[in-house]
Amino acid sequence: MTALHPRHRRALAIPAGMAVAASLAFLPGVPASAAQAAQAAPAVAADSSSSLSYVVNVRPGHAPPAHVKRAIAKAGGTIVTSYDRIGVIVVHSSNPDFAKTVRTVRGVQSAGATRTAPLPSAATTDTGAPKVLSSQEIAAAEAAEGQDPLQPLQWNLPAVKADKAHEKSLGSEKVTVAVIDTGVDDTHPDIAPNFDRDASVNCVSGKPDTSDGAWRPGAAESPHGTHVAGEIAAAKNGVGMTGVAPGVKVSGIKVSNPDGFFYTEAVVCGFMWAAEHDVDVTNNSYYTDPWYFNCKNDPDQKALLEAVTRASRYAERKGTVNVAASGNENYDLAADEITDPSSPNDTTPGDRVVDPSECLDIPTQLPGVVTVASTGAKGLKSSFSNHGLGVIDIAAPGGDSTAYQKPEPPATSGLILGTLPGGRWGYMAGTSMASPHVAGVAALIRSTHPYASPAMVKALLYAQADATPCTKPYDIDGDGKADAVCEGSKNRNGFYGWGTADALDAVTR
């Protein structure tokens, strides 16, 4: 049941005639535009079409040493920005031997290209699209007193007891969840009341762009980040839908370029921005392109892994809880080996066999990050969700094919309802939709315990989760063959981790 995708991991198609998406969903029929141009031309070199972006990792806590700066320039590199607190330098260069040359410089701990396609990256075919809610479906929804109009379609809220939690608390406006993603449309009527502009930014180039609206997706870009933002904090305002934590703030940290790639320099910038702007929780429904898994024995991939690890750990040290989607390939992330057919996804991918304990999906497999699996309307692991004993921390609704897990009426779709740019709503599915449920619950915990450290928030998140036993046998499509194997106990296993997230306990315990 592993799906092959040329660009990115979390876009998927599931049965019943629906094209749905998870971490990356794109509007149909709209060609992707070119990536943003590099902010500075290479110091030596040829045309920008041969230029790549790099991270150079040095000792944290200090500005790059003068001799390292000179070596970068001599090797044909131009420094775009430097995150001195974690020792990560972002560089552009058209010298194909740049990383190899700089790795020999005293004080350089690792260096690697963040992509395999030159700047700007080549556009590719869009994959997947949300199912937009029609005006007839909106009009037909009949909400009970105290509910937002579309809440009856949100089977996922009672699945994490968010409906009961809202009777006690909607969360604190002093808590902010940052959506590190494809951008957030803060003009949406369900997002605008809770949007935190000061904690929003465009990080696509690897350097913060704080111009007004820079965090929004372009017309031809993915609506994915806007969908995620609504799942977390759509306001309880008598309009549209309701988020898991409708009283907290949400911000947009745009890290995906117009082609839908989440490159290392942008992800590092995103975590650093969250760390420096008092963000309580980040949601990360993506993997860092172009490698699905980053192997420590590859010098380029090692550098990318090191850079994102430093940034995510720094954010946690500053008080941020980082939550991430586990992925949609039905991979067992605790297996001895996995065949990865999708890397590098920005040029020509090829099959490679990796050990997922040595080759990590980042940021979801990084130390300290909350790794989220997806469940469907019947509470079972979604057909596509990655799993793995000791890797999955917690589970939450991410949807599934209605043919596999059909919700109880009045809900009609097994997918997850969310906000879409332009004041619309629509359905999507994937671990990308599960992760924001957990980010919302973490925000409710932080609202209840405002002085709790990230470690305490995570401890409460796991302790309060509803223990969910293994599904055995797991034959989600009913063809008589097991589609995945769950290992572990009721209290912690490879499908559901510590259990299903519980929003009611988050506001009452």
C-alpha positions as CSV (number, residue, x, y, z in Angstrom):
1,M,0.0,0.0,0.0
2,T,3.0,2.3,-0.4
3,A,2.2,5.2,-2.7
4,L,4.8,6.6,-5.1
5,H,4.9,10.3,-5.5
6,P,7.4,12.3,-7.7
7,R,7.5,15.4,-5.6
8,H,6.6,14.9,-2.0
9,R,5.6,12.4,0.5
10,R,2.3,13.4,1.9
11,A,0.2,13.9,-1.1
12,L,-2.0,10.8,-1.6
13,A,-4.9,9.4,-3.5
14,I,-7.4,7.2,-1.8
15,P,-10.4,5.2,-3.2
16,A,-14.0,6.2,-3.7
17,G,-13.1,8.6,-6.6
18,M,-11.7,11.3,-4.4
19,A,-8.4,13.0,-5.0
20,V,-7.3,14.1,-1.6
21,A,-4.1,15.5,-0.1
22,A,-2.2,15.6,3.2
23,S,0.9,17.5,3.8
24,L,1.0,19.0,0.3
25,A,-2.3,19.6,-1.5
26,F,-2.4,21.6,-4.7
27,L,-5.2,23.3,-6.6
28,P,-6.1,21.4,-9.7
29,G,-5.3,22.7,-13.1
30,V,-3.0,25.5,-11.9
31,P,0.7,25.3,-13.1
32,A,3.3,25.7,-10.4
33,S,5.3,28.9,-10.7
34,A,9.1,29.2,-10.5
35,A,10.8,29.4,-7.1
36,Q,11.9,32.7,-5.7
37,A,15.1,33.9,-7.0
38,A,18.2,33.8,-4.8
39,Q,18.6,36.9,-2.8
40,A,22.3,37.3,-3.7
41,A,24.2,36.3,-6.8
42,P,27.1,33.8,-6.3
43,A,30.5,35.4,-5.7
44,V,32.1,33.4,-8.4
45,A,30.4,32.0,-11.3
46,A,28.3,31.3,-13.9
47,D,24.7,31.9,-14.4
48,S,22.2,31.4,-11.6
49,S,20.6,28.4,-13.3
50,S,23.5,26.3,-12.0
51,S,23.4,27.8,-8.5
52,L,22.6,25.6,-5.5
53,S,21.7,26.4,-1.9
54,Y,23.9,25.0,1.0
55,V,24.0,24.8,4.7
56,V,27.4,25.1,6.4
57,N,27.4,24.1,10.1
58,V,30.0,25.5,12.5
59,R,30.3,25.8,16.2
60,P,27.1,27.3,17.7
61,G,26.9,30.5,19.7
62,H,29.3,32.7,17.7
63,A,29.3,34.5,14.4
64,P,31.0,32.5,11.6
65,P,34.8,32.8,12.0
66,A,36.5,35.1,9.6
67,H,38.6,32.3,8.0
68,V,35.4,30.3,7.4
69,K,33.8,33.4,5.7
70,R,36.9,33.8,3.5
71,A,36.9,30.1,2.6
72,I,33.2,30.3,1.6
73,A,33.9,33.2,-0.7
74,K,37.0,31.6,-2.1
75,A,35.0,28.4,-2.9
76,G,32.4,30.5,-4.8
77,G,29.8,31.0,-2.1
78,T,27.7,33.9,-1.0
79,I,26.3,34.0,2.5
80,V,22.6,34.6,2.5
81,T,22.2,34.6,6.3
82,S,23.7,33.0,9.4
83,Y,21.9,31.6,12.4
84,D,24.7,32.2,14.9
85,R,22.9,30.8,17.9
86,I,22.9,27.3,16.3
87,G,25.9,27.7,14.0
88,V,24.1,27.3,10.7
89,I,25.1,29.4,7.7
90,V,23.0,29.5,4.5
91,V,25.0,29.9,1.4
92,H,24.4,30.0,-2.4
93,S,27.0,28.8,-4.8
94,S,27.3,27.6,-8.4
95,N,30.5,25.8,-7.7
96,P,29.6,22.1,-7.9
97,D,32.5,21.3,-5.5
98,F,31.5,23.9,-3.0
99,A,30.4,21.5,-0.2
100,K,33.4,19.2,-0.7
101,T,35.8,22.1,-0.6
102,V,34.3,23.8,2.5
103,R,34.1,20.5,4.5
104,T,37.9,20.6,4.6
105,V,38.0,24.0,6.3
106,R,39.0,24.1,9.9
107,G,35.9,24.8,12.1
108,V,33.4,23.5,9.5
109,Q,31.6,20.6,11.1
110,S,29.5,19.7,8.1
111,A,28.2,21.2,4.9
112,G,25.8,20.0,2.2
113,A,23.6,21.0,-0.7
114,T,20.0,21.5,0.4
115,R,18.7,20.5,-3.0
116,T,19.7,18.6,-6.2
117,A,17.9,21.0,-8.6
118,P,19.5,24.4,-9.3
119,L,17.9,27.6,-8.1
120,P,15.2,28.1,-9.1
121,S,13.9,24.6,-8.8
122,A,12.0,23.1,-11.7
123,A,8.2,23.0,-11.6
124,T,6.5,19.6,-11.7
125,T,3.0,18.4,-12.0
126,D,0.7,19.2,-9.2
127,T,-0.6,16.2,-7.2
128,G,-3.9,16.0,-5.3
129,A,-6.5,18.6,-4.4
130,P,-8.9,19.3,-1.5
131,K,-12.5,18.5,-2.0
132,V,-14.1,21.9,-1.7
133,L,-17.4,22.1,0.2
134,S,-20.2,23.2,-2.1
135,S,-22.7,25.9,-1.2
136,Q,-25.4,23.2,-1.1
137,E,-23.4,21.2,1.4
138,I,-22.8,24.3,3.5
139,A,-26.5,25.2,3.4
140,A,-27.5,21.6,4.3
141,A,-25.4,21.5,7.5
142,E,-27.7,21.7,10.6
143,A,-25.8,22.7,13.7
144,A,-27.0,22.3,17.2
145,E,-27.2,25.3,19.5
146,G,-23.8,26.5,20.5
147,Q,-22.1,24.9,17.4
148,D,-20.6,26.7,14.4
149,P,-22.6,25.9,11.2
150,L,-20.3,23.3,9.8
151,Q,-19.4,21.5,13.1
152,P,-21.8,18.6,12.5
153,L,-19.5,17.6,9.6
154,Q,-16.5,17.5,11.9
155,W,-16.6,13.9,13.3
156,N,-12.9,14.5,14.2
157,L,-13.8,16.9,17.1
158,P,-15.6,14.3,19.2
159,A,-13.0,11.8,18.3
160,V,-10.5,13.8,20.5
161,K,-13.3,15.0,22.8
162,A,-12.8,18.6,21.6
163,D,-16.5,19.3,21.6
164,K,-16.6,18.4,25.3
165,A,-13.4,20.4,26.0
166,H,-15.0,23.5,24.5
167,E,-17.7,23.5,27.2
168,K,-14.8,24.0,29.7
169,S,-12.3,26.1,27.8
170,L,-11.5,27.3,24.2
171,G,-7.9,27.8,25.1
172,S,-6.0,30.9,25.9
173,E,-5.3,33.8,23.6
174,K,-1.9,34.1,25.2
175,V,-0.9,30.8,23.5
176,T,0.3,30.7,19.8
177,V,0.6,27.8,17.5
178,A,2.7,28.4,14.4
179,V,1.9,26.6,11.3
180,I,5.2,25.9,9.5
181,D,3.8,25.1,6.1
182,T,2.8,26.4,2.7
183,G,1.4,29.7,4.0
184,V,-1.7,30.8,5.8
185,D,-4.6,33.0,4.5
186,D,-5.1,35.1,7.5
187,T,-8.0,36.9,5.8
188,H,-10.2,33.8,6.1
189,P,-13.2,34.6,8.4
190,D,-12.5,31.6,10.5
191,I,-8.8,32.4,10.9
192,A,-8.7,36.2,11.1
193,P,-10.0,36.5,14.7
194,N,-7.2,34.4,16.0
195,F,-4.3,35.3,13.7
196,D,-1.0,36.3,15.3
197,R,0.6,38.6,12.7
198,D,3.7,39.3,14.9
199,A,4.6,35.6,14.9
200,S,4.1,35.2,11.1
201,V,6.8,35.4,8.4
202,N,8.0,34.1,5.0
203,C,11.1,31.9,5.4
204,V,11.2,30.5,1.9
205,S,14.7,31.9,1.0
206,G,16.1,30.9,4.4
207,K,16.0,34.5,5.6
208,P,12.9,36.0,7.3
209,D,10.7,38.2,5.1
210,T,8.4,40.2,7.4
211,S,6.6,42.3,4.7
212,D,2.9,42.4,5.1
213,G,1.1,39.3,3.9
214,A,4.4,37.5,3.0
215,W,3.1,34.5,5.0
216,R,0.1,34.0,2.7
217,P,0.0,31.4,-0.1
218,G,0.0,32.7,-3.7
219,A,-3.0,32.0,-5.9
220,A,-1.3,29.1,-7.6
221,E,0.2,27.7,-4.4
222,S,-1.0,24.9,-2.1
223,P,-4.0,25.6,0.3
224,H,-2.5,23.1,2.7
225,G,-1.2,25.5,5.4
226,T,-4.5,27.3,5.5
227,H,-6.3,24.0,6.0
228,V,-4.0,23.1,8.9
229,A,-4.4,26.5,10.6
230,G,-8.2,26.1,10.6
231,E,-8.0,22.6,12.1
232,I,-6.0,24.0,14.9
233,A,-7.7,27.3,15.7
234,A,-10.7,28.1,13.5
235,A,-12.6,30.6,15.7
236,K,-15.9,29.6,17.4
237,N,-17.6,32.6,16.0
238,G,-20.8,31.4,14.4
239,V,-19.1,31.1,11.0
240,G,-18.0,27.9,9.2
241,M,-16.1,25.3,11.3
242,T,-14.5,25.0,14.7
243,G,-10.8,24.3,15.5
244,V,-9.5,22.0,18.2
245,A,-8.4,25.0,20.2
246,P,-10.6,27.9,18.9
247,G,-9.4,30.3,21.6
248,V,-5.7,30.2,20.9
249,K,-3.7,32.2,18.4
250,V,-2.4,30.8,15.2
251,S,0.5,32.2,13.0
252,G,1.8,31.3,9.6
253,I,5.4,30.6,8.9
254,K,5.7,30.0,5.2
255,V,8.6,27.6,4.3
256,S,7.3,26.0,1.1
257,N,8.4,27.6,-2.2
258,P,6.0,28.1,-5.1
259,D,6.8,24.6,-6.4
260,G,5.9,23.0,-3.1
261,F,9.3,22.2,-1.8
262,F,10.3,22.5,1.8
263,Y,14.1,23.0,1.7
264,T,16.4,22.9,4.7
265,E,17.3,26.6,4.8
266,A,13.6,27.5,5.0
267,V,12.8,24.9,7.7
268,V,15.7,26.1,9.8
269,C,14.5,29.7,9.4
270,G,11.0,28.6,10.5
271,F,12.1,26.9,13.7
272,M,14.4,29.8,14.5
273,W,11.6,32.4,13.9
274,A,9.2,30.4,16.2
275,A,11.9,30.2,18.9
276,E,12.5,33.9,18.8
277,H,8.9,35.0,18.8
278,D,7.5,33.2,21.8
279,V,5.6,30.5,19.8
280,D,4.2,27.8,22.2
281,V,3.7,25.0,19.6
282,T,4.7,24.4,16.0
283,N,2.9,22.2,13.6
284,N,5.0,20.5,10.9
285,S,3.0,18.6,8.4
286,Y,5.8,18.0,5.8
287,Y,9.2,16.4,5.3
288,T,12.3,18.3,4.5
289,D,13.0,18.0,0.7
290,P,14.5,16.6,-1.3
291,W,15.3,13.5,0.7
292,Y,12.5,11.5,2.3
293,F,15.1,10.0,4.6
294,N,18.4,11.8,5.4
295,C,21.2,9.3,5.9
296,K,24.0,10.1,8.4
297,N,26.6,8.4,6.2
298,D,26.0,10.8,3.3
299,P,27.9,14.1,3.7
300,D,25.2,16.3,2.2
301,Q,22.3,14.6,4.0
302,K,24.2,14.6,7.3
303,A,24.6,18.4,7.1
304,L,20.9,18.9,6.4
305,L,20.0,16.6,9.3
306,E,22.4,18.4,11.6
307,A,21.0,21.9,10.6
308,V,17.3,21.0,11.2
309,T,18.2,19.2,14.4
310,R,20.0,22.2,15.8
311,A,17.1,24.5,14.9
312,S,14.3,22.3,16.3
313,R,16.2,21.7,19.5
314,Y,16.9,25.4,19.9
315,A,13.1,26.1,19.5
316,E,12.4,23.5,22.3
317,R,15.0,25.0,24.5
318,K,13.2,28.4,24.1
319,G,9.9,26.8,25.2
320,T,8.3,25.5,22.0
321,V,6.7,22.1,21.6
322,N,7.3,20.8,18.1
323,V,4.6,18.5,16.6
324,A,5.0,16.7,13.3
325,A,3.2,14.3,10.9
326,S,4.6,10.8,10.5
327,G,3.9,10.4,6.8
328,N,1.5,8.7,4.5
329,E,3.2,5.7,2.9
330,N,2.1,3.0,5.4
331,Y,5.8,2.6,6.2
332,D,6.9,0.8,9.4
333,L,9.4,3.3,10.6
334,A,10.7,0.8,13.1
335,A,11.6,-1.7,10.4
336,D,15.2,-2.8,9.7
337,E,15.0,-1.4,6.2
338,I,12.6,0.6,4.0
339,T,12.7,1.0,0.2
340,D,12.5,4.7,-0.6
341,P,11.5,5.3,-4.2
342,S,11.0,9.0,-4.0
343,S,14.4,10.6,-3.3
344,P,15.6,13.1,-4.4
345,N,12.2,14.4,-5.3
346,D,13.4,17.7,-7.0
347,T,15.3,15.9,-9.8
348,T,15.2,12.2,-10.7
349,P,14.3,9.9,-7.8
350,G,15.5,6.3,-7.7
351,D,15.0,3.3,-5.4
352,R,17.3,3.1,-2.4
353,V,17.1,0.9,0.6
354,V,17.6,2.7,3.9
355,D,17.7,1.9,7.6
356,P,15.2,4.3,9.2
357,S,17.1,4.3,12.5
358,E,20.1,5.8,10.6
359,C,18.4,7.6,7.8
360,L,15.8,9.9,9.4
361,D,12.6,11.6,8.1
362,I,13.0,15.2,9.3
363,P,11.6,16.8,11.3
364,T,9.3,14.0,12.5
365,Q,12.0,11.6,13.6
366,L,14.1,14.2,15.3
367,P,14.7,14.0,19.1
368,G,12.1,15.8,21.1
369,V,9.6,16.1,18.2
370,V,6.1,14.7,18.8
371,T,5.5,12.2,16.0
372,V,1.8,11.8,15.1
373,A,0.0,8.9,13.3
374,S,-3.4,9.2,11.7
375,T,-6.7,7.6,12.5
376,G,-10.0,7.4,10.5
377,A,-13.6,7.9,11.5
378,K,-13.8,4.4,13.1
379,G,-10.7,5.1,15.2
380,L,-8.5,2.7,13.3
381,K,-5.1,3.6,11.9
382,S,-5.6,5.3,8.5
383,S,-4.8,3.1,5.5
384,F,-1.9,5.4,4.6
385,S,-0.5,6.3,7.9
386,N,3.1,5.5,8.7
387,H,3.6,3.5,12.0
388,G,6.3,2.0,14.1
389,L,6.8,0.9,17.7
390,G,9.0,3.5,19.5
391,V,8.6,6.0,16.7
392,I,4.9,7.0,16.8
393,D,4.2,9.0,20.0
394,I,0.5,9.6,19.7
395,A,-2.5,9.3,17.2
396,A,-5.2,11.7,16.1
397,P,-7.8,11.9,13.4
398,G,-6.4,12.5,9.9
399,G,-9.2,10.9,7.9
400,D,-9.4,8.0,5.6
401,S,-11.3,6.8,2.6
402,T,-15.0,6.8,3.4
403,A,-15.0,3.3,1.9
404,Y,-12.7,2.1,4.7
405,Q,-13.9,4.2,7.6
406,K,-17.3,5.8,7.3
407,P,-18.4,8.4,9.9
408,E,-21.7,8.4,11.7
409,P,-24.3,10.8,10.4
410,P,-24.7,13.8,10.1
411,A,-21.0,13.7,9.0
412,T,-20.8,12.5,5.4
413,S,-17.1,12.3,4.6
414,G,-14.3,10.3,6.2
415,L,-11.9,13.1,5.4
416,I,-11.1,16.1,7.6
417,L,-12.9,19.5,7.2
418,G,-10.6,22.5,7.2
419,T,-10.4,26.1,6.0
420,L,-9.2,26.9,2.5
421,P,-7.9,30.2,1.0
422,G,-10.5,32.7,-0.2
423,G,-13.0,32.1,2.6
424,R,-13.8,28.5,1.6
425,W,-13.8,25.2,3.4
426,G,-13.0,21.7,2.2
427,Y,-11.9,18.2,3.0
428,M,-8.4,16.8,3.0
429,A,-6.8,13.7,4.6
430,G,-3.4,12.5,5.8
431,T,-1.1,12.5,8.7
432,S,-0.9,16.2,7.9
433,M,-4.4,16.5,9.2
434,A,-3.7,14.4,12.3
435,S,-0.7,16.5,13.4
436,P,-2.7,19.8,13.9
437,H,-5.2,17.9,16.1
438,V,-2.3,17.1,18.4
439,A,-0.8,20.6,18.1
440,G,-4.3,22.0,19.1
441,V,-4.4,19.7,22.2
442,A,-0.9,20.7,23.1
443,A,-2.0,24.3,22.9
444,L,-4.9,23.5,25.3
445,I,-2.5,21.9,27.7
446,R,-0.3,25.0,27.6
447,S,-3.4,27.1,28.1
448,T,-4.2,25.1,31.2
449,H,-0.6,25.0,32.4
450,P,0.9,28.3,31.2
451,Y,4.2,27.8,32.9
452,A,4.7,24.1,31.8
453,S,8.0,23.4,30.0
454,P,7.9,21.6,26.6
455,A,8.9,18.4,28.4
456,M,6.0,18.7,30.8
457,V,3.5,19.5,28.0
458,K,4.6,16.4,26.2
459,A,4.4,14.3,29.3
460,L,0.8,15.5,29.9
461,L,0.0,15.0,26.2
462,Y,1.1,11.3,26.4
463,A,-0.3,10.6,29.9
464,Q,-3.7,12.0,29.0
465,A,-4.0,10.2,25.7
466,D,-6.6,7.5,25.6
467,A,-4.9,4.1,25.4
468,T,-5.7,2.5,22.0
469,P,-4.8,-1.2,21.6
470,C,-3.3,-2.6,18.4
471,T,-5.6,-3.4,15.6
472,K,-5.1,-7.1,14.9
473,P,-5.5,-8.2,12.2
474,Y,-5.2,-4.9,10.3
475,D,-7.0,-5.6,7.0
476,I,-8.3,-2.1,6.3
477,D,-9.4,-2.8,2.7
478,G,-11.0,-6.2,3.6
479,D,-9.2,-8.3,1.0
480,G,-8.2,-10.9,3.5
481,K,-4.5,-9.8,3.7
482,A,-2.9,-7.9,6.5
483,D,-2.1,-4.3,5.4
484,A,0.3,-3.6,8.3
485,V,1.4,-5.2,11.5
486,C,1.0,-3.5,14.9
487,E,3.4,-4.3,17.7
488,G,3.3,-3.3,21.3
489,S,0.9,-3.1,24.2
490,K,-2.4,-1.3,24.7
491,N,-0.6,1.5,26.5
492,R,2.0,2.0,23.8
493,N,2.2,0.5,20.4
494,G,3.3,1.1,16.8
495,F,0.0,2.2,15.5
496,Y,-1.2,4.7,18.1
497,G,1.8,5.4,20.3
498,W,0.6,6.3,23.8
499,G,-2.9,6.5,22.5
500,T,-5.4,8.9,20.9
501,A,-5.1,12.6,21.8
502,D,-7.6,13.8,24.4
503,A,-8.6,17.5,24.4
504,L,-11.0,17.2,27.4
505,D,-8.3,16.0,29.7
506,A,-6.1,18.8,28.4
507,V,-8.5,21.5,29.8
508,T,-9.5,19.6,33.0
509,R,-6.4,18.0,34.3
